[in-house]
Amino acid sequence: MRLLENKAAYEGLKFYQDICDIRRKVYLISERFRIQNQIERSSSSVADNIAEGHTSYYYQDKIKGFNVARKEAGETQNHVKSMEGKGYITPSKTKDLLERYEEVIRGINGYIRWVREKRESRPEDQSISRRKIRKSGYQAKPDILMP
């Protein structure tokens, strides 16, 4: 293969130049879909973990679900910033989405705080431990162990 001006001979071929241009466009499209997939998964995970945390039976499981939801919301915010940086969304759309996710995060934080307060303020007669329940065969009512 001959090198002309630090180029391989095939680089001068029109169809080679065309395929290089197409390849760049395909990479841009595939990158867009990769980030789209990531943001869809993290955004969906926020809602999924809120639902999972809310329906959990034990206080600590509720808190754990909401902590995961909060982390996924932060990850989604990062994807939004990345999409803006790549020119996929406008700065105004980025601002709107980031603000909305901040509201969600504040709501999650408030709910976690509420669950912790509820757990700490339950009357002694309702604070039956899991071990005691298992040993006695007692069937706890849901309102005893969760809000």
Contacts in CASP RR format, 6 or more apart in sequence:
PFRMAT RR
TARGET T0000
AUTHOR 0000-0000-0000
METHOD contacts of the structure
MODEL  1
MRLLENKAAYEGLKFYQDICDIRRKVYLISERFRIQNQIERSSSSVADNI
AEGHTSYYYQDKIKGFNVARKEAGETQNHVKSMEGKGYITPSKTKDLLER
YEEVIRGINGYIRWVREKRESRPEDQSISRRKIRKSGYQAKPDILMP
1 8 0 8 1.000
1 9 0 8 1.000
1 10 0 8 1.000
2 8 0 8 1.000
2 9 0 8 1.000
3 9 0 8 1.000
10 16 0 8 1.000
11 17 0 8 1.000
31 86 0 8 1.000
32 86 0 8 1.000
32 88 0 8 1.000
35 79 0 8 1.000
35 82 0 8 1.000
35 83 0 8 1.000
35 86 0 8 1.000
35 88 0 8 1.000
38 79 0 8 1.000
39 76 0 8 1.000
39 79 0 8 1.000
39 80 0 8 1.000
39 83 0 8 1.000
42 72 0 8 1.000
42 74 0 8 1.000
42 75 0 8 1.000
42 76 0 8 1.000
42 79 0 8 1.000
43 72 0 8 1.000
43 76 0 8 1.000
45 68 0 8 1.000
45 69 0 8 1.000
45 72 0 8 1.000
46 69 0 8 1.000
46 72 0 8 1.000
46 73 0 8 1.000
46 76 0 8 1.000
46 104 0 8 1.000
47 69 0 8 1.000
48 69 0 8 1.000
49 65 0 8 1.000
49 66 0 8 1.000
49 68 0 8 1.000
49 69 0 8 1.000
49 72 0 8 1.000
50 65 0 8 1.000
50 66 0 8 1.000
50 69 0 8 1.000
50 108 0 8 1.000
52 65 0 8 1.000
53 61 0 8 1.000
53 62 0 8 1.000
53 64 0 8 1.000
53 65 0 8 1.000
53 66 0 8 1.000
53 69 0 8 1.000
54 62 0 8 1.000
56 62 0 8 1.000
56 64 0 8 1.000
56 65 0 8 1.000
56 146 0 8 1.000
57 142 0 8 1.000
57 145 0 8 1.000
57 146 0 8 1.000
58 130 0 8 1.000
58 145 0 8 1.000
58 146 0 8 1.000
59 115 0 8 1.000
59 116 0 8 1.000
59 118 0 8 1.000
59 119 0 8 1.000
59 145 0 8 1.000
59 146 0 8 1.000
62 115 0 8 1.000
62 146 0 8 1.000
63 112 0 8 1.000
63 115 0 8 1.000
63 116 0 8 1.000
66 108 0 8 1.000
66 111 0 8 1.000
66 112 0 8 1.000
66 115 0 8 1.000
67 112 0 8 1.000
69 108 0 8 1.000
70 105 0 8 1.000
70 108 0 8 1.000
70 109 0 8 1.000
70 112 0 8 1.000
73 101 0 8 1.000
73 104 0 8 1.000
73 105 0 8 1.000
73 108 0 8 1.000
74 101 0 8 1.000
74 105 0 8 1.000
76 101 0 8 1.000
77 97 0 8 1.000
77 98 0 8 1.000
77 101 0 8 1.000
77 102 0 8 1.000
80 89 0 8 1.000
80 94 0 8 1.000
80 97 0 8 1.000
80 98 0 8 1.000
80 101 0 8 1.000
81 94 0 8 1.000
81 98 0 8 1.000
83 89 0 8 1.000
83 94 0 8 1.000
84 90 0 8 1.000
84 91 0 8 1.000
84 93 0 8 1.000
84 94 0 8 1.000
89 97 0 8 1.000
115 147 0 8 1.000
118 147 0 8 1.000
126 144 0 8 1.000
128 138 0 8 1.000
128 140 0 8 1.000
128 144 0 8 1.000
128 145 0 8 1.000
132 138 0 8 1.000
133 140 0 8 1.000
END
